[in-house]
Amino acid sequence: NSCPAVKNILILDSEGKRVAVKYYSDEWPTNSAKLAFEKSLFGRTLKSNARTEAEITIFDSNIVIYKFVQDLHFFITGGDDENELLLATVLQGLFDAIALRLRNTIDKREALENLDVIFLCIDEVVDQGMILETDANAIAGKVAIQNMDASATLSEQTISQALASAREHLTKTLLK
């Protein structure tokens, strides 16, 4: 496996219930298989102290990097041959991008109110299991552009969003 791959990204609440999940592997072919995986993974990691730093575990011959914030549990799963540092970078990039977009209020209520933003962040980080981007500012910038309110004026954009927008425009122009 030359190209690093993510098998799933899970954001669960403090009871192990789904907030936002995305699967990129057919290892869990049915919804009930996915739910069973989430439930056992949640149970396995519940007692850990992954609040200060991301933790790592091997689970069902997968590497899982996870981090808890408020009432949310973030998980990134990769195969047992994946680089755990890279997976940790994916988790941190995703988490920081969500923090940027949600203005550092990361909890279940805020997440549920902004699920579109969270799924946009996930899609900017990983596409069909391939890692696209781990830089939080780049992710948040792209999400801001996709999610930008039509009424939002340029002055309401941050400099980094404006730069990201300009870069994206330039790239599209050059690729034509």
Stockholm file with secondary structure:
# STOCKHOLM 1.0

chainA/1-176         NSCPAVKNILILDSEGKRVAVKYYSDEWPTNSAKLAFEKSLFGRTLKSNARTEAEITIFDSNIVIYKFVQDLHFFITGGDDENELLLATVLQGLFDAIALRLRNTIDKREALENLDVIFLCIDEVVDQGMILETDANAIAGKVAIQNMDASATLSEQTISQALASAREHLTKTLLK
#=GR chainA/1-176 SS CCSCBCCEEEEEETTSCEEEEEECCTTSCSHHHHHHHHHHHHHHHTTSCTTSSCEEEEETTEEEEEEEETTEEEEEEEETTSCHHHHHHHHHHHHHHHHHHTTTCCSHHHHHHTHHHHHHHHHHHEETTEECCCCHHHHHHHHHHHTCCTTCCGGGSCHHHHHHHHHHHHHHHHHC
#=GC SS_cons         CCSCBCCEEEEEETTSCEEEEEECCTTSCSHHHHHHHHHHHHHHHTTSCTTSSCEEEEETTEEEEEEEETTEEEEEEEETTSCHHHHHHHHHHHHHHHHHHTTTCCSHHHHHHTHHHHHHHHHHHEETTEECCCCHHHHHHHHHHHTCCTTCCGGGSCHHHHHHHHHHHHHHHHHC
//
